[in-house]
Amino acid sequence: GDSVTQMEGPVTLSEEAFLTINCTYTATGYPSLFWYVQYPGEGLQLLLKATKADDKGSNKGFEATYRKETTSFHLEKGSVQVSDSAVYFCALSDRRGLRGSQGNLIFGKGTKLSVKP
Amino acid sequence: DTGVSQDPRHKITKRGQNVTFRCDPISEHNRLYWYRQTLGQGPEFLTYFQNEAQLEKSRLLSDRFSAERPKGSFSTLEIQRTEQGDSAMYLCASSSPTVSGNTIYFGEGSWLTVV
């Protein structure tokens, strides 16, 4: 079945460092890809998404490009801040989905990011 | 847009008791989802509603779990005869194919601890 694999954390960076969190996926269809962020004690927030190959999602300085040839959707940010400390989840949604729902989301295990001042 | 609202945010219950969680989706959203998240893991899909119809249930949703969405608006998730393995965060989410490209938006979750 469909699955998402993320790099294991935790990832610890100094403020203003460059961030990459790797994400690869396995899917039989043509999924949409997402990054969600979960701050301590809170629910999931959509960070960015891409719905087709070569699309680039971006938000709050974060970017990820949908690479069909490598089945990847790596998250990047050029200069992290302490406030970016959170758990980041890569997810996919199979467009064939649940009776037209666009699918439930399949998540990776999450990568915890800690940014030190 | 007030977002997806869940209640209660935290619940501690004794093993064998029943618990119920409520979810109020974003008002324009006709699709509602329940997920479960355990520590150190990503969320796992439990069930999905389109309006009041429950269209899909995961194998994770045992017979002790029941979800309803009687009027196609709010939803409840009930767990009967709770077990320690039910301890998790229960996330509700909603979406609409005509709003925001059917992006799924999550609530803040309801933490369940079974002692």
Interface residues (C-beta under 8 A of the other chain):
Chain A: V4 Y36 E42 G43 L44 Q45 L46 K49 T51 F89 A91 S93 L98 R99 G100 S101 Q102 N104 L105 I106 F107 G108 K109 G110
Chain B: V4 Q6 R31 Y33 Y35 G40 Q41 G42 P43 E44 F45 Y48 Q50 L55 E56 L91 A93 S95 P97 G101 N102 T103 I104 Y105 F106 G107 E108 G109
